[in-house]
Amino acid sequence: SLLSEPTAALMARRVATIGPHSPLFYNTPLELVRGEGAWLTDAQGRTYLDGYNNVPHVGHANPVVADAVNRQLRTINLHTRYLNHMVVDYAEALLDTFNGELDRLFLVNSGSEANELALRIARQHTGNRGILVSDFSYHGNTSSLAELTTGLEVHEEFGSHVRAVRIPDATGMDAQSAMALRDRALAEVDAAIASLQEAGHGISASLLDPIFSTEGLLNVPSGYIEGLAQRVQAAGGLFIADEVQSGFGRLGNHMWGHQLYAIKPDLVTLGKPMGNGHPIGAVITTEALLDEFGGRNMYFNTFAGSPVSSAAGLAVLGEMRERQLMTHARATGEFIADAMREIAKSSPLIGAVRGQGLFFGYDIVRPEAPGQPHPVAAKQLIELMKDKGVLISRIGRDDNVLKMRPPMVIEREQAQLLVDRLAESVAEITSGLS
Ligand code: PMP
């Protein structure tokens, strides 16, 4: 479909200012003008179901968040060198959702800032520079994060102090093969740590997304994450859980992704859904690590932890509690996953069904060569879903895993719409193949 004239004009102005490099979804870009809950409306007045965005966690244009931000902006907004109760109220409410020793935090403005600060804390604590990451991952846009990016094209030299390991995916394996895969993958972790030590870097931290979203929502064999954390921490390094995508109850069964495993992260980094679109992030850590870093460094961040950011964050937590969104994510997530498993049975295009809570993936594979990724069909499905009024996207090293991650407030009827459109799209693309 062609761009309407006003949308084409907007596109031209965008290219003339922001440039042509900033990515846009879809063959024909969508101009979105309004949102409500899980609905979005484009410039032509057409509505779409948002099956993709996790930032509007408690819904697009959520009035409770909007009112809280508005009220605070009209009262006072400050940086953190003055006392204000909003900030402390939010810090307490957020820390209440963590267990054990994770009872201190730094507030920042984005996921990138959170990971950047976590790496700095780890480097100072250990006196080491080495970092362990997944070999297909993204953690942010700063210089030191670009040096460890493996999952997207960045023109920054890959750090000589970084080792990237393949995260094992045991999808479809029996228990015995999964354990063998785990052991091979943990041997790779041992080798990476040894290599950092031999190179004189030592290990300061591992930085991993607990559900491996960029990688395509991996099903890691049981014991792998525990084994990795044990190895990193035994070598003196810190375990950083990047919960920018996995956090805030999205997985349905846990508030935080690292709680899927029997591990104790030293640092947990947060962003995206935290302020429902208002920029806010955090590093959650222990008293010992906070005191060590804070005692040595003057850490100041003008916008971070402002009363307005805190009001947004508090409103998100309040909405989650009032509307029981984590429980809702589990129930609605199970409904969608069940339907997705049924649809998968109907088409040789679909391999594994991945994910949990309200975060799903579908492996799109070659019917004639099961297991082989089919990124072209994945792209066709995404475009067809858009034509049918549902927004989704894709992830994974082969760009063939459909990514579905709706706002947490998606209603049952909307979930039904999502799976109906998915079933139709899969059927159409499947029949087009033969
Ligand atoms: N970590 C993960 C896992 C992410 O997905 C992202 C953003 N895609 C980031 C960090 C960076 O967050 P931000 O864009 O807020 O800087």
Residues whose N, C-alpha, C, O or C-beta is under 5 A from the ligand:
A	BS01	PMP	S110 G111 S112 E113 Y138 H139 G140 D209 D242 V244 Q245 G271 K272
